[in-house]
Amino acid sequence: MVNKAAVVFPGTPVGLRIVSARTGEPVVSLTENGRYEYELDSASYSVKEIAGVLSHSRIAHDSERGLIEPGNYVGLLKLELEEQATGETVSGMHIDVRSTKLGYEDEYRSMLENIADRCADFLLQLESPVDQPLIPDGLTEATLAQRLYFLKSLLGGEDFQQAVQRIVSQPNTQWREEFRTIDVRQSRRLGRYEVRQFAADGRRMEVPAGHPLRDTLKTIPERIEIRDKRDTVDTPENRFVKHALNLFLQTLEELLARLSAAGDEKYPGLRSEINGLMDDLEETLSHDVFKQVSQPELLPLNSPVLQRKEGYRQVLRAWMLFELAARLSWDGGDDVYEGGKRDVAALYEYWVFFKLLDLVSGLFELKNPTVEDLINDKDLVLKLKAGKQLPIEGIYRGAGRPLSVEFSYNRTFNSASQYPAQGSWSRQMRPDYTLSLWPEGFSQAQAEEQELITHVHFDAKYKVDRLVKLFGAVDENLDEEKAAQRTGNYKRADLLKMHAYRDAIRRSAGAYVLYPGNEKEQMPFRGFHELLPGLGAFPLRPNDSDDGSAALERFLNEVVAHVCNRATQREQHTYHTYRIYKDEPPDAVREALPEQHDGSSERQASPSEASVLVASFRDQDHLDWIFRNSLYNCRADKGSGSLLLEQDVVGASYLLLHTKGDERSGRMFRIVSKGPKVYSKETLVGWGYPSEPSRPYYLIYEISEIGVKNPLNAYEWALSDIPGWKTGYASKVPFAVKLADLMGAAVSPMK
């Protein structure tokens, strides 16, 4: 006896009972990402396993039991009943799997229609071939369910009904030449074609006496063939309309047959809708107009009537929306429709691609990617598949900085540990979408090498619909999160993945999640003060009124404005990154060095950035004057011994003094002025300079003794080992050296 809560497999007495694994309550339809237990009421049968979706219990029971876990699949899940003794499939049924995040009838269908609509636009842009063969399309079970959702919206809409009525009332017509044989006495106007037949063989009759032709011809044919031009509705455009309506009707008949096979008690409302649509189509096809129209062989895609005339244009669009979504060969179609299932996560990823493509196309001048890059015009294959890269290039000429642009779907950033190679410095990464911007005039490889390119990544995450699921709560307890991680539950996995994109892929300035939420908040995280670098999320939902793309469009405009701004901190950061890392690392500096400025908590410059002015003093009196006034003077003219004002000289942080006869020196001072100042020799005399100045002007540094605790107090430096050191008179000329290089000449700390 079949359990009353069970569903019976058609044509068998076998019942299937499904309950929620969480509550134990019986269910009729399933939801995505749910977990359900099933049980058959017969030990002689088994449900065919579906990898990753339906699995048998490994525990022995009186009858078969198992788990159903739909994951991201929604739609009609086919269950096949097999006889255990033979393994033969004896029956099948479909279980409805519903989406929990998108409206089942509106938002999901909206994604399908948007993708199919774009495909229709792409096909109409194809220049070759002009005619596409209409290949008979065998309807498979995998495509029937998809087509039902389109047919319900397309055929039941008022626009489609009005379009068909417009065609019937004002059909497209053509003049067509017809031939027919008539009695010669019924002929009226005769042309050259008809007159030539007067000399032909065949049954003839005498021309009556007194007839104008009697003097020329004694006899004429009894019957002749004449040519007429008649108005006909049997045109290629009307043939296409008839083909489309018959295709819709055929699909509905197939659907009705499948639904009827499931049992009379199943889907009564759906069958009623299908019958209503079929009645409307049959009534239209029985009209006198279509009785005169033959079957088509070719579809003229370039027909102005099909593309522009009211009525015909709507039917063409309806056919393309219906046909292309399931019939057009799509590299990624198996990701969405395989086995009759519909993977909403994969479909959402493709839908987001087209939304981003629209936004990017509106912002940049793309290099005509629409047809050539997205559709193969030889076999009509849409080149869109998860894991397959699709780059689209363009340019931007606004905001004063021309940019080269590349928008990529599934761009793979290979593992490239050797700087400055492009890619990921750890493991291979593949964001769903990447927007790359770099200054015009550089190749992409040059821009990568010189830190001029900016990558911004996006990932489509259908599985979440609220920000808290993406990034966790602000006040989330980290101990609880750690405990959850030990059980394999990573609450902030998507946030960590965005960090991985941002941190591992070289020259990446941002990574953002796109998810089907209703929230208005975008939650941007900024690494510093500016828009980039950053992380965040944007809600993007298939909704006719507000899909969230306006906020994303504003963000993209802000990204472009930021990249075009040459004075950003990020621009400085990338420049110095390039300047620092373009060379091999310097020699190690492990000597003790000051971490802070004397008497300050401010961080000291890196030894590779801080420079030291190496200069000489004349004698002890000169050195005493330097100590007494906390000043050091250099010649400011073109003569020998004058100071060359290089960046490291002007911006030196320290002063190392030496004099004639020194082999090493430990006389280190800190330069406190922001560069040297120019003073006259009279000013130096007024300051008690110990000798008569020989030059009219001097450069003066303000200096101070370094603090007692400064580690530099403990060193002396071998002068001849200092990079740039010159011997003889040239040793008196001041020069600058980096502190890191100077430490290579350091002698053991002074005792």
C-alpha angles and dihedrals in degrees: 000000000000116000110251090229092055129096114230121229107238114261094012138081090230116120128202121207119195124189134178110261089216102049104015090229118141114252134197099194130029132223128221116269090015126133121225139175122217135193133190119215093219128068092205096068139058136195112239112250119245114205111248093359113056124026134172122241113253091212115093116247136168088257134013120288132175150140132280116200111171095186110187094341119115133173127051114350110201117222117193122203116216130191106239096214096055104016088231119148107239103171146355141200139184125239118201115240112193131202117244096197106040130050105262096221103028116026097036091047089046090060092050092047093048092052093045091046090055090050089053090052090050093051093050089055093057112112096194137077100028092197123043118202112240099229114198106252118214109218111233128193089248092063102036096077093046092052094050092064091053095045093051091055099036102043097035094054123103092232093061094046091051091047092055092048090051090054093049094048096041107023123181111257138189136197109250129188115234130188124212136164118236140171107276089232089063094056119112119174112024124201133193091275093056096041092054088062091063088079095045126110120257140083110337138188132210119259107241118251112265093027113132090238093055093087091054106032129026093192137021134189115279091223133023136187115243132192122231132183112218134178109249135184092204092105130143089250094053090045089056092050090051090048092051094049091047090049091052090047093048091052092050090050090052091048093049091050091052093048092048090052089058090063137278092264093057124091099351093164093049093049090051091053092049092050090052092051091047092052091053093049094047091050091052094047091050091061116117091245094064093042087069094047121093129210117281128242101183136028111221100214092184095055109131088207093058094043101041115016115099112253095018092060092054093048091049091051092047091051092049094047090050098040103039097049091063108009103044110092105250122185089212097040093099089058089060107029108024114144093359092297123121117217102208092190091059092043091050090052091054092045091052089052091060092045091052091044089055092050094045092046090054093050102041137036100249119200097247098280099157102096109010096048099037107036130039102222093203098064103005097247117164105222097218120117135143110260094018115110119234115181122191118191131204147142138247122211104177135100095034098284117087110217136196112224136200123182110192134189114208095353109182117219104201124213108271114166096175112089131255093024115118120249135051120331091210120028133346113283130195117185116191093240132012129190112199123191129183137157116280114251094048125090115234090252091052091047090052092049094048097043091246098123124088122203121197115186133202131191125195110225111185093167093075130056101176132058093231089063090053103044105010128240120307092237095039114149109245092205089058090048091052090050090050091050091056088061092049096260110129106185096185098039093126092052090050090049091054088051088051092054092045096045104033102042108075117240092014113148101178146008124196138181121227112202137169098253133138095219121118094209118097098188102211119194115205122204092209135346100310138067091262137082093043150135130211150120138258127199111233115176132170098249127142094215104042120355095171095248092121092069091046090050091052090051093051090051089051090050091053092046089050094050091048091052105095093192100061122124088236090057090053091046093053092046093053091043089057093044093049100043101038089084130056116269115277124244115288119268111202099156118115110269134173115275095192138032112265109276093004139095091217117118116257119236118262114269087242090058102036114083131204124214109222107203141155136237123210104226144327093287090055091049091049090052089051092052094043096050100028087229135121122198131208130183114263103197135079096267128111114289092028121140120255105219101226122158094257090048095051094041098042116146098197139033122214113193128201136166140203113304096020117134093178135013138197097179097125123167133179117239107225100178122086093244131320125307127216118243133171123244089248089062091052090050089051089054091056099259105189096231140027108281111238097203129061094229138026138192110235126202120198108224141174136195113265117252122273091244094048107119090221088072088073097060141080123191129221101234097208090054094056111107109250096022116149129196132228121014090344089068088075092064109097117236136172129239132179114258090235090056092044090056088063086070094047116129121214110291114283115262 
